[in-house]
Amino acid sequence: MLFSCSQNNTSPVSTEDFSNSYIVVFNQSGNQIQSNNSDARIIELFAKHNIQMSELKFTYYNVLNGFAANLTKDQVKSLEKDKSINYVEKDQVITLGDEVDIYKRVVTPPTPPSGTNWGVSYVGGPLANTDAGVAWIVDTGIDYTHEGLNVNTSLSATFVTRTKSANDDNGHGTHCAGIVGYENTSDNIIGVCPGVTVIAVKVLNKLGSGTYSQIIAGIDYVAGNLVTGKLNAVNMSFGGGISESLDAAVYSLASNSNVAVCIAAGNSTANANNYSPARVNGNRIYTISAHDSNGAFAYFSNFGNPPIDFSAPGVSIYSCYKNGGYATMSGTSMATPHCVGILLATGGTINYVGFVTADKDSTPDKKAHL
């Protein structure tokens, strides 16, 4: 399996200690990093700025021309003066906390409540189209053995410290994957595009925490492992403070003609323009707000048009969960995979039917539909 982003084995990323972590991006005029010459170039740069190779965390090959490393303040200042460097950005940590999991109820074995599939029905699903493409779930991983999920474990990968696979130990990623493509004839649960292949890119740990450097590593991996001849629909149900490097990575990923990216607007009841990567605009990049079963804008959802492109069901959404479980959750995290499912079901198009009510800005969001 080709890894488009390498993690330095002697210095694993730790979300517990990121205080000296930085993302460094080369100037566009510099030579694009390639896997066969990246070591030599970085060794030279590190020697020039008195940086130990053990501080290297990630090298980005596809969506950014750069790397992530632990650096001292003096090393940062030195790199910022280097003509080969475009910018040096402080790493950030995000955590999927109460803002994302507005409401959660784990149910095992599944006893679906009435209206279980309201979100899928609301967007016009389900519609199976398993040959159209694949869904990349950049998140906490996916439960590899959950019934009803078609997980490609060979393409799945983890960028989280002390994990050996992208198997989900949090539940958030599995829930998103289920909304996209759950299919099981033995129960009443179904995804928007049932049976479609889902691929786990684990960038957040069991607590739902991760650094931007990890997330960019996961995005870089997706860009280097795209499934040819198919739509690669990428789900990003996370967000945080503004980051030039994260935004650039998302924009670069979507520049591939067979890629579409759906991003959660966020759950802070604030302007999405103040959050990354929600604020990113571009072709085949869709920022998604949330609405309830009545089509009303969710009270917690971030707003702003742009960058928000569509609104989708995100209140009391029932889907699968870690360890073979099931859960009801709310958030723009749940709205986003509805749109990934729509993209896969239609072969690359998000349509809409009507507009949300009670939107917090002056432009009501379009309600996503098949």
N, C-alpha and C positions, 0 to 999 in steps of 0.2 A: 504494500500500500504506500503510495507516494504522499509524503508529508510536505505540504507547501510552506509550513512554518515549523522551525525546529525549536525545541526546548532544550536548554543546556542542562545536561544530566547532572552536572556537579553543583548546580545552583538552582534548584527547583523553585518555582514561583510559590510564594506563601501569601495568602490574603491576610494572614495574621500580622505580617510585618512588611509594610509597603512604604514606610516613611521615606526611604531613600530611592524609591523606584521612579524611573523616568522613561519616557518614550522619546526616542531621538529619530528625526527624519532628515535624510540627506536632501540636498538640493536636486532639482530635476536635472540639472546639468551633469550631475554625477552619474557614473555608470550604474545601471540597474543591477542590484544584487542578484547573483545566480548561485545556485547551490554548490557549484564546483569552485567558485572563487570567493565566496562570502567570508570564509574563515580567514583567508589571507588579508582581505581588505579590513576586516574588523580587528584582526591582530595588529595590523599596522596603525590603525586609528587609536586603539587602546594603548599601544606602546607610546604613541605620540602624546597622549593625555594622561599617562600614568594610571591607567585603569587595569585592574586585574581581570583576566579572562573569566575567572570564577564568578564575576559579577554580572556576566551576560545571562539574560533570561530568555529572550526570544529574538530571532532574526526573522524579519518580514520580507518575503520574496515577491508577493503578488499584488496586494492592495496598497502597500506602502513600500517605499524604498528606505528601510531603516531597521531599528532594533529597539529592544527594551533592556534596561540594565539598572543595577543598583549603583548610584553615583553619589559622591560627596558634593557639597556646594561648590568647592573649588573646581572640581571636574566639570560640573555643569557650566560654570562661568567660562572655563577653558573651551569647552565644546561650542558654546554660543558664539565664540570669536572665530571658530574654524570656518573657513570659507566654503568647505564642502558640506556644512550643516545648514539646513533650512530653519529648523527650530527644535528646541528641546522643551518637552511638556511634562509637567508633573503628573505622575500616575494618579488615578482616582479609584476608589472602591465604591461599588454599589451593593446594596443588600435588598433582596426581595422580602420586605417586611409586611406590616399591616397595610401599607399603602396599596400593595398589590393584592394580597389575599384578604380582600375586604370581608369576605365571609367564606368560611370553609367548613364543610361537614363530611368527614370521611365515613363511607358506608361499605362494609365488607361482611358477607357477600353482597353483591349488588341488589338493592331493592329500590329501583328507580321511582322517584316521586312522580306525580302526575305532571304532565308538561315537560318531561325530561328533555325532549329534543326541541324545545321551543325555538332555540337559536338557529338550529339547522333548518327547521321549517320556515323560520322568518326570512332567511336569505334565499329560499327556494330550493333547498336541498331535501334529501340527499341526491347527489348525482355522481354515480361511479364513472371514473375515467382513468383507470389505473395505468394506462399506457402513455398518458400525456406528459407525465413528469414525476418529479420527486420533491418531497418537502424536507428541507434542512431545518431542524429545530435547534437553534443556537440558544442554549438554556442550561438547565441543571442536569441534562441527560434525558434518557427515556428508559422506562422499565422494559428491558430486553425480552422478558418472557410474558408480558401481559397479553392475555387472550384478546384477540381482535385488533392487535396492532401489527402491521407488517414492517418490522424494523430491519433495516439493512445494517447488520452489526459489523460487517467487514469494512464499510465506509465510515462508520461511526468512530469518533475519536474524542479523547479527553485532553484538556489543557489545565486541569486542576491538580494541585499538589497531592501526592500520596493517593492517587486513584489510578487503577490499572485499566479501567474501561469507562465508557460513557453511560454505563447503567445508572439509572436515576436513584439517588438516595435522598432526594428532597420531595419530589412529587410534582413540582411546578411544570417542568418540561414534559412529563408524561401527560399531564392534564391538557397542555397545549396540543400535543401530538394527537390525542384522542379527538379533540374538536376537529382537527384537520381530516383524519382518516380512519377513525374507529369503525370496525365492522365485526359483528358477532351475531349470528343468527339465533343464538340461545337466549339473548336478552333483548331489551327494547332500546338499547343505546346505539347510536350511530353517529358518524362524523359527516362533515359536509361532502367530502369526496371519499366514500368508504373504500377501504382496501388499498389505498394509494401507499406507495413506499415512503416511509419516514426515516430520516437519518439523524442520529443524535450527535451534536457537537457540544460537549460538556465544557462550559466556561464558568459555571457557578457551582459552588460547593454545596454540601448537604444543608448548610444554613442559608443557602440562597445568596451567598456573597461571592464577589469576584472583582478582580481589577480590570481596568480598561486594557491594560497590556495583555491580559489573558483573553479578553473578548476579541481584541484585534487579532490575536493569534488564531482564534477559532474562525474568524471571518477570512483570514488569510488562507487557512486550510480549506475552507469551502471553495474559494476562488481557484485553488490549485487542484481541486478534485471534482470539478463540475462533471455531471453526467452528460455526455455528448448526445446530441440528437433529441434531447428532451428539455422541457421547461424545468429549471431549478428554482423553485419557490422557497424563499428563505424567511423564516419566522424569527423576529427579534422582539420578544416580549420582555424588554428591560429598558432601563434608561437612568440617567443621572445628570450630573453637572455638565456644562458645556465643555466639549473636547474637540479641538481641531483635528487631532489625529484619528479619533473614532469616526467623526463625520466623514473625513477623507477616505477612510477604509470602506465605509458603507457605500459612498458614492462610487468609488472605484470598483467595488464588487458588482454594482448594478450596471456598470458600463459594459459588461458582457451581455451580448444580445440575447442569450438564453437564460437570463437571470431576472427575477422579480423579487423585490424585498418589501416585506410588510413589517412596520415598526409600531409598537405601542405608543400612543400619545402620552401616557402617564396618568397617574391617579392623584395628583396634588391640587386639583381644582385651580389650575394656574395656566398661564400661556405656554403652550408647547414649544414656542420659539425659544424658550429659555432652557431647554433640555436637549441633551444629546442621547441617542441619535435622532430623536423625534423631529428635530428641527430641519433635518436634511430634506431638500427638495431635488427632484431630478426625474428623468425618464425611468419608469418601472420601479419607482420608489414610492411607497404608499404609507402615509402615517394615519393610524386608525384610532378614532375615539370610540366611546362605548355608549350604547343606549339600552333601555330596558324593554320588556315585552310589549309595552304600549307605544314604543317608538319615541319615548321621551329621553332626552339627553341625560346620561347618568350623572348623578350629583357629584361624584368623585372625579369624573373625567377631566383631563386637561382639554383646553380649547384653543382656538386660533386657526384662521383660514386665510392664507397658508399658515402652517404647513399641513394641516389635516386635510386629507383627501376624501375619506369615507368614514362613516360610523357603522358599527356592527354590534350584534348582541354581546353584552358583557356583564349582565346582572343575573345572578343565580344560575350559572351555567354548570350543568352536570356532565362530568366526563371521568375518564379513568385516572388513576393515581398510582403512586409507587406501591411496591409489594403486592401487586395484583388488586389493589383497592380502587375505590371510586370516591369522588368528592364533588361537592357543589362549591364553586368559587366565583367571585366577581372581580372585575377589573378590566382595564384596557388590554391586559395580558390575555384575557379570554376572547376579547373582540378581535384581536389581531389574527389568530389562527382561523377564524371564520373566513377572513379574506384570503388567506393562503389556500384554504380549501376551495374557495370560489375560483381562484386563479387556475388551480389544477383541474377542476371540473370543467371549466370553459376552455382550457388550453391557453390561458394567458390574458383574460379580460375580466375586469370587475365592472359589472353593470350596477345600476341603482334604480330603486323604486321609491320615490318620494324623499322627504327630508325629515330630520328629527325635529321634535318640538322642544322648546325650553332650552335651546342652545345658549351658551353663555356669551357668545360673540354675536355680531350683527349678521353673520352668514351661516344659516343652518346647514349642518353637514348632510351630505347625501347618504342615504341608507343603502349599504352595499347589498347586492343581489346577484344571483346567477344570470 
